[in-house]
């Protein structure tokens, strides 16, 4: 059984946040309805903010972000 360190989990979360931001931005470019596009842009922004915060945590933990 393997045990994940905090840094491993942060790297995984960073990857997921980056993928979410990319996906939401892609969906925003494909949305034809303005309200839907705005929602995807807000979600992309939130995912980008989460990525920024987790990157700082990785750096503080001694990792490379």
C-alpha positions as CSV (number, residue, x, y, z in Angstrom):
1,X,0.0,0.0,0.0
2,X,1.4,3.4,-0.9
3,X,1.0,6.5,1.1
4,X,0.7,9.9,-0.5
5,X,2.5,12.9,1.0
6,X,0.9,16.3,1.3
7,X,3.0,17.5,-1.6
8,X,1.8,14.7,-3.8
9,X,-1.8,15.6,-3.1
10,X,-1.0,19.3,-3.8
11,X,0.6,18.4,-7.2
12,X,-2.5,16.3,-8.1
13,X,-4.8,19.2,-7.1
14,X,-2.7,21.7,-9.1
15,X,-3.0,19.4,-12.2
16,X,-6.8,19.1,-11.7
17,X,-7.3,22.9,-11.2
18,X,-5.3,23.6,-14.4
19,X,-7.3,21.1,-16.4
20,X,-10.6,22.6,-15.1
21,X,-9.5,26.1,-16.0
22,X,-8.6,24.9,-19.5
23,X,-11.8,23.0,-19.9
24,X,-14.1,25.8,-18.7
25,X,-12.3,28.3,-21.0
26,X,-12.7,26.0,-23.9
27,X,-16.4,25.6,-23.2
28,X,-16.8,29.4,-22.9
29,X,-15.4,29.8,-26.4
30,X,-17.9,27.3,-27.7
31,X,-21.0,28.6,-25.9
32,X,-23.4,30.6,-28.0
33,X,-25.6,31.9,-25.2
34,X,-24.2,34.9,-23.4
35,X,-25.3,33.7,-20.0
36,X,-23.8,30.3,-20.4
37,X,-20.5,31.9,-21.7
38,X,-20.4,34.1,-18.7
39,X,-20.9,31.2,-16.3
40,X,-18.1,29.2,-18.0
41,X,-15.8,32.3,-17.7
42,X,-16.6,32.6,-14.0
43,X,-15.8,29.0,-13.5
44,X,-12.5,29.3,-15.4
45,X,-11.6,32.3,-13.2
46,X,-12.4,30.4,-10.0
47,X,-10.3,27.4,-11.2
48,X,-7.4,29.8,-12.1
49,X,-7.6,31.3,-8.6
50,X,-7.6,27.8,-7.0
51,X,-4.5,26.9,-9.2
52,X,-2.7,30.1,-8.0
53,X,-3.4,29.3,-4.4
54,X,-2.3,25.7,-4.6
55,X,0.8,26.7,-6.5
56,X,1.8,29.0,-3.6
57,X,1.2,26.1,-1.1
58,X,3.4,23.9,-3.2
59,X,6.2,26.5,-3.1
60,X,5.8,27.0,0.6
61,X,6.0,23.2,1.1
62,X,9.4,23.0,-0.8
63,X,8.0,21.8,-4.1
64,X,8.4,23.3,-7.5
65,X,5.2,24.9,-8.9
